[in-house]
Amino acid sequence: MATPFPITCDVCGELIHQPEHGMLAWFSQLGTLKVHDIRIVHHAIHSPQGQGRCCFHTVERAGFVPGDLHLSGVVGPDGIMDLLEMMNTRHADPERVSELLKRLFVPGYEQARHHISAAIQEGELEPNRAHGYYSSEQIKAVLKFAAANQGQD
């Protein structure tokens, strides 16, 4: 299975270059274990901002317990099932889980997602599907658009 690396850290916006350098992190509400604030983050020892400064769990939240999985396990065969379980049994936000699934498992989506709006504005991508759901051909077109416009920001 192809992996999406590098992938963007949801906390600092810097790239995570290898699965071993990242985590899927969240908070579970005490008593219900409902999942909140699920994110992709740098593992504390790989943070570009210094030891532990990017890891999602550096902030404590009353009434919540931190949870995490290494990205190396999430991008493996059990990752889709882990995320679906969180959504369906632990009430993780379905839109957030859908976005994470696309980022982690749809080839090219992670690299294309930041350029989709510009590609639509420039007429390079016809939004003929529901917002956020793009075919592999559309993702390839966005990546081609992004490469052609690199450095023109």
TAMO-V925229 format. One record per helix or strand of 3 or more residues. SS is the DSSP state (2 for helix, 1 for strand). FROM is the first residue (numbers start at 1). TO is the last residue. If there is no record, write none. Layout:
# TAMO-V925229
ss: (SS & SS)
from: (FROM & FROM)
to: (TO & TO)
This chain:
# TAMO-V925229
ss: (2 & 1 & 1 & 2 & 2 & 1 & 2 & 2 & 2 & 2 & 2 & 2)
from: (19 & 22 & 35 & 44 & 56 & 64 & 71 & 79 & 94 & 109 & 116 & 136)
to: (21 & 29 & 42 & 46 & 58 & 70 & 74 & 89 & 105 & 112 & 121 & 148)
